[in-house]
Amino acid sequence: MEDGLSQSWRGERVWCNPPYSNIEPWVRKALEFEAALAVLLLPANRTEQRWWQELVEPFRDTSFRLTTRFLPGRINFHTPENPSGKWKSSAPFGCVLLVFQGRVDE
């Protein structure tokens, strides 16, 4: 297993479902706009937390570089053991996608 925080995201397209117990460093890394595109799947019930208020709220939906997409309902996770996603695989909360777009010239 590789540590995504220690890897360079430069010029990459990154999909990330970070550990919900340690979201802030992942958002900080994506906010550096090192990646060509970084999409983070996060719980939508964390908008009152300091990392959201400092790293997301001032920038969200004010430019093309950071957009938010609040997903309707609760998502289900399909796994090899649960291909239909019907049992004990839905998130216990709503989710939001943070979409960070890097520099156009890269």
C-alpha positions, 0 to 999 in steps of 0.5 A, a space after each residue: 500500500 502506498 501513502 498518497 500524502 507522500 506521493 507527488 500528485 503533480 499533473 495527475 488525476 487523483 480520486 481520493 476517499 481519505 480516512 474520515 478521521 484525518 481529512 484535513 491533510 488530504 484537503 490541504 494537499 489537494 488545495 495545493 493544486 499540484 494535481 491536474 484534477 483531484 476529487 475527494 469524497 467526503 462526509 457532507 456533515 463536516 462543514 462546521 469543522 475548522 478545516 472546512 471553514 478554512 480550506 474549503 468555504 472561502 474558495 468553494 464555487 467561487 472559481 473553476 479551481 474548487 467546486 463542491 458537489 453535494 450528492 443526493 441521498 446516501 451512497 452505496 459501496 459495491 464491493 466484490 463481496 457485495 456486488 449489489 451494494 445492498 447490505 450494510 454498505 451505505 454511508 451513514 451520512 450524506 457525501 460531498 465531492 470536492 473537485 480541485 482543478 490544477 493549473 490549465 497550463 500543465 
